[in-house]
């Protein structure tokens, strides 16, 4: 093989990939809109909860314990996201639909104890602009016959 072929061959291999669009999401400036079956942080509706404890019994990671809530009767689920695998079995087991999954995936903490979410904290739905103040766009993945692209759904 000549020296010229050895120099040109890598460029010919890489050239088709350079011409394609980027597959990178510019997080935190852009955030994906996940499918409705996506499993993120839990949301607890305190009024729907009947304190049955099925969520705690079915949890394979033992991440859910029932704790009392001030000003209310019964015990409500408290979730430790340091051990939770986000499997969704607790949501499936809930007879009244008090536990649901959201698309909120921004978990960060300096201490493990901050990953334990009380029932009151699970009942609050965080505003994405408070967590990601630099967020500019919400995008959705679109599959074509040749590649995956992203389309802007919402400008913030």
Buried (B, 14 or more C-beta within 10 A) or exposed (E): EEEEEEEEEEEEEEEEEEEEEEEEBEEEEBBBBBEEEBBBBBBBBBEEBEBBBBBBEBBEBEBBBBEEBEEBEEBBBBBBBBBBEBBBBBBEBBEEEBBEBBBBEEBEEEEEEEBBBBBBEBBEEEEBEEEBEEBBBBBBBEEEEEEEBBEEEEEE
